[in-house]
Amino acid sequence: MRKFDVIGFGALNFDRLYKVDRIAAAEEESFVMDYSEACGGSAANTVVGVARLGCRAGFIGKTGDDDEGETLLQDFSKERVDTGGIIISKGGRSGKVMGFVDRNGQRALYIDLGVNDTIKPEEVNEDYVSHASFLHLTSFAGDGSFKTQKQLVDKVYRKVKVSFDPGALYARLGPAKLKPIIDKTFLMMPNSGELRLLTGAKDYKTGANSLIKQGVQILAVKLGSKGCYVTDGKESHLVEPFKVQVVDTTGAGDAFNAGFLFGLLSGKSLSDCGRIGNFVASRCIMKMGARTSLPKLDDLKAHRLV
């Protein structure tokens, strides 16, 4: 029996978010309308999302032994996410993000890496991962932890399905550097811009088919206000979004990932997985912060999604 449904492996960040009149360019000024603090990190947001939907979730990451690190661990515990794979760096500084969100929900982020990019292969317990259905990977800003991810995937991909959201940081590295992960990926969830960077295809359908031919089993392409495109090479669906008032787009892609993974774990069809992903993302963007309004299983039941 599997111990975990999903284990995330990515950066852990403490987010400081400023709601601003507009995002200022060089030599310009704007003003702050609101402020909030929250726990973040792409893979971390996704595992919180699946945990709220009733899945068994764990995490691999690294924090400092500072106040922010303690808050990140406490928040995981509150959300019933297992912290057994998290390394605490003595004297280290936890990762932080300063974010600015404008009136339309668009954002600009500044990242302080802290200890995120110092995870060494020997610090990761392979057995912790081997008892999961999915290992969900997201990007690090530096190279150290990226190398550890590649080594871990090489060890466990025959036992665990790999889910991969490259994000802009990894997509910019190009397909050659990501090949060791992509070649072993079961589910890949890029947005259309990231897909273009990885395949060179201007059309997302062409780009998705290119990755399917490379061996990825399922592609879910996030299209923002246009919903998502999902394919496994045999069937393809353009799934419409849920229309809501956008407050903050921070974490929308991570929320989609949580919904899509939940759908797969629940045995849903490909199109239904996309619809659940779109729903979870739509709830996320209705309030400030990546996790504030992530739904629970009862919310999916109320909308007849399960």
C-alpha positions in Angstrom: 0.0 0.0 0.0 1.3 3.5 -0.9 2.3 5.7 2.0 1.8 8.9 0.0 -0.3 9.9 -3.0 1.9 12.9 -3.8 5.4 14.0 -2.6 6.5 17.4 -3.8 10.2 18.4 -4.3 10.9 22.0 -4.9 11.7 25.4 -3.3 10.2 26.4 0.1 9.6 30.1 0.4 8.1 32.6 2.8 6.1 35.1 0.7 5.6 38.7 1.4 2.9 40.0 -1.0 2.1 43.6 -1.7 -1.1 44.7 -3.5 -0.1 47.7 -5.5 -1.8 50.3 -7.7 0.5 49.2 -10.6 3.8 47.5 -11.0 6.4 50.2 -11.4 9.0 50.2 -14.2 12.5 51.6 -13.8 12.5 55.2 -12.5 8.7 55.0 -11.8 6.7 55.0 -8.6 3.6 53.3 -7.4 1.9 52.8 -4.0 0.9 49.9 -1.8 -2.8 49.2 -1.2 -2.5 46.1 0.9 0.0 43.6 2.4 0.0 39.9 3.4 2.4 37.2 4.4 2.0 33.5 3.4 3.9 30.3 3.0 4.8 29.5 -0.6 6.9 27.6 -3.2 5.4 26.0 -6.3 5.6 22.3 -5.3 4.7 23.2 -1.7 1.5 25.0 -2.9 0.6 22.0 -5.0 1.0 19.5 -2.1 -1.1 21.7 0.2 -3.7 21.7 -2.6 -3.9 17.9 -2.9 -3.8 17.6 0.9 -6.9 19.8 1.2 -8.6 17.5 -1.3 -8.0 14.6 1.0 -4.8 13.1 -0.5 -1.8 11.9 1.5 1.0 14.4 0.8 4.6 14.8 1.8 7.5 17.1 0.8 11.2 17.2 0.1 12.8 20.6 0.6 15.1 22.6 2.8 14.6 25.5 5.3 16.8 27.5 7.7 16.4 27.2 11.4 14.9 30.7 11.5 11.4 32.1 12.2 10.4 31.8 8.6 11.5 28.1 8.5 9.5 27.3 11.6 6.5 29.0 10.1 6.8 26.9 6.9 7.0 23.7 8.9 4.0 24.7 11.1 1.9 25.5 8.1 2.6 22.1 6.5 1.6 20.4 9.7 -1.6 22.4 9.9 -2.4 21.3 6.4 -1.6 17.7 7.2 1.4 17.6 4.8 4.2 15.2 6.1 7.4 17.0 6.7 9.7 13.9 7.0 11.6 14.8 3.9 12.4 18.4 4.8 16.0 19.2 5.8 16.6 21.9 8.4 19.9 23.8 7.8 21.5 24.9 11.1 22.3 28.6 10.8 20.9 28.7 7.3 18.4 31.3 5.9 15.0 30.2 4.6 14.0 31.2 1.1 11.8 34.3 0.7 9.8 35.9 -2.0 8.8 39.5 -2.3 5.8 39.8 -4.6 4.0 42.8 -6.1 0.4 42.2 -7.4 -1.4 44.9 -9.4 -5.2 45.7 -9.6 -5.6 43.1 -12.4 -4.0 40.3 -10.4 -0.7 40.4 -12.5 2.5 40.0 -10.5 6.2 40.6 -10.3 8.3 38.5 -8.0 11.8 38.9 -6.4 13.3 35.7 -5.0 15.8 35.3 -2.1 17.1 31.8 -2.5 18.3 31.1 1.0 19.1 27.4 1.5 16.7 26.2 -1.2 19.5 25.4 -3.7 21.8 23.5 -1.3 20.0 20.2 -1.2 22.5 17.4 -1.6 21.7 13.8 -2.9 22.8 12.3 0.4 20.2 14.5 2.2 17.3 12.9 0.4 15.9 9.6 1.6 15.1 7.5 -1.5 12.8 5.2 0.5 10.7 8.2 1.6 9.9 8.8 -2.1 9.6 5.1 -3.2 6.3 4.7 -1.3 4.4 7.4 -3.3 2.2 7.3 -6.3 3.6 10.6 -7.7 6.8 12.6 -7.2 5.9 16.2 -8.2 8.9 18.3 -9.3 9.1 22.1 -9.7 12.0 24.5 -10.3 14.9 25.8 -8.2 16.6 29.0 -9.1 20.1 27.6 -8.8 21.9 24.4 -10.0 22.6 22.5 -6.8 19.2 21.1 -5.9 18.4 20.7 -9.7 21.2 18.1 -9.9 19.8 16.4 -6.8 16.4 16.2 -8.5 17.8 14.6 -11.6 19.7 12.0 -9.5 16.6 11.2 -7.5 14.4 10.8 -10.6 16.9 8.5 -12.1 16.7 6.2 -9.0 12.9 6.2 -8.4 11.1 6.7 -11.7 10.4 3.0 -12.3 8.7 2.8 -8.9 7.0 6.3 -8.9 5.2 8.3 -11.5 7.0 11.6 -12.1 4.9 14.8 -12.4 6.8 17.8 -13.7 6.0 21.5 -13.8 9.1 23.2 -15.2 8.1 26.8 -14.6 9.8 29.6 -16.4 13.1 29.1 -14.5 13.6 25.6 -15.8 12.0 26.2 -19.2 14.6 28.8 -19.9 17.3 26.2 -19.4 16.2 24.6 -22.6 15.2 21.0 -23.5 18.8 19.6 -23.5 19.4 20.3 -19.8 15.9 19.1 -18.8 16.1 15.9 -20.9 17.2 13.7 -17.9 13.9 14.6 -16.2 11.6 14.9 -19.2 12.6 11.4 -20.5 11.3 9.9 -17.2 8.3 12.1 -16.8 4.8 10.6 -16.8 2.8 13.9 -16.4 4.0 17.3 -17.5 2.2 20.5 -16.7 3.8 23.6 -18.4 2.0 26.8 -19.4 2.0 27.7 -23.1 5.0 30.0 -22.8 7.1 27.4 -21.1 6.0 24.8 -23.7 7.2 27.1 -26.4 10.6 27.5 -24.8 11.0 23.8 -24.5 9.8 22.7 -27.9 10.2 25.8 -30.2 6.6 25.2 -31.4 4.4 28.4 -31.6 1.3 26.3 -31.4 0.6 24.5 -28.1 -0.9 21.5 -29.7 2.2 20.9 -31.8 4.4 21.5 -28.7 2.4 19.0 -26.6 2.6 16.4 -29.3 6.3 16.9 -29.5 6.7 16.0 -25.9 4.3 13.1 -26.1 6.6 11.7 -28.9 9.5 12.0 -26.5 7.8 9.7 -24.0 5.8 11.9 -21.7 2.5 10.0 -21.1 0.2 13.0 -20.3 0.5 16.7 -21.2 -1.6 19.3 -19.5 -0.9 22.8 -20.9 -2.1 25.7 -18.8 -3.6 28.4 -21.0 -4.6 31.0 -18.3 -7.9 32.7 -19.1 -8.4 30.2 -22.0 -8.4 27.1 -19.7 -6.2 24.2 -20.5 -5.3 21.7 -23.2 -4.8 18.1 -22.2 -3.6 15.2 -24.3 -2.1 11.7 -23.9 -1.5 11.3 -27.7 -4.6 9.3 -28.1 -7.2 11.8 -27.1 -7.0 15.6 -26.7 -9.3 18.2 -25.1 -9.4 22.0 -24.8 -11.1 22.5 -21.4 -12.9 25.8 -20.7 -12.0 27.8 -17.6 -14.2 28.8 -14.8 -15.1 32.5 -15.0 -14.3 34.4 -11.8 -13.1 37.8 -10.6 -9.3 37.8 -10.6 -7.7 39.2 -7.4 -4.2 37.6 -7.5 -2.8 35.0 -10.0 0.0 33.9 -7.6 -0.1 30.1 -7.4 -2.8 29.6 -10.0 -0.6 27.1 -11.9 0.3 25.3 -8.7 -3.4 25.0 -7.9 -4.2 23.6 -11.3 -1.5 21.0 -10.7 -3.1 20.0 -7.5 -6.5 19.6 -9.1 -5.2 17.6 -12.1 -3.2 15.3 -9.9 -6.2 14.7 -7.7 -8.2 13.8 -10.8 -5.6 11.3 -11.9 -5.4 9.7 -8.5 -9.2 9.5 -8.4 -9.4 7.7 -11.7 -11.1 10.5 -13.6 -11.0 10.9 -17.4 -8.4 13.2 -19.0 -11.0 15.9 -19.7 -12.4 15.7 -16.1 -8.8 16.0 -14.7 -8.5 19.2 -16.7 -11.8 20.5 -15.5 -10.9 19.8 -11.9 -7.5 21.5 -12.4 -9.3 24.6 -13.9 -11.7 24.7 -10.9 -9.0 24.6 -8.3 -7.0 27.3 -10.1 -10.2 29.5 -10.3 -10.7 29.3 -6.5 -7.0 30.2 -6.0 -7.1 33.5 -7.9 -10.1 34.8 -6.1 -8.1 36.0 -3.1 -4.6 37.2 -2.3 -2.0 34.5 -1.7 -1.3 31.1 -3.3 -3.1 29.0 -0.7 -5.7 31.2 0.9 -8.7 30.0 -1.1 -7.6 26.5 -2.2 -10.7 24.4 -2.1 -11.5 21.3 -0.1 -13.1 18.1 -1.3 -16.6 19.3 -0.3 -16.2 22.3 -2.7 -15.6 19.9 -5.6 -18.6 17.8 -4.5 -20.8 21.0 -4.3 -19.8 21.7 -8.0 -20.4 18.1 -9.0 -16.8 17.6 -10.0 -16.5 14.3 -8.0 
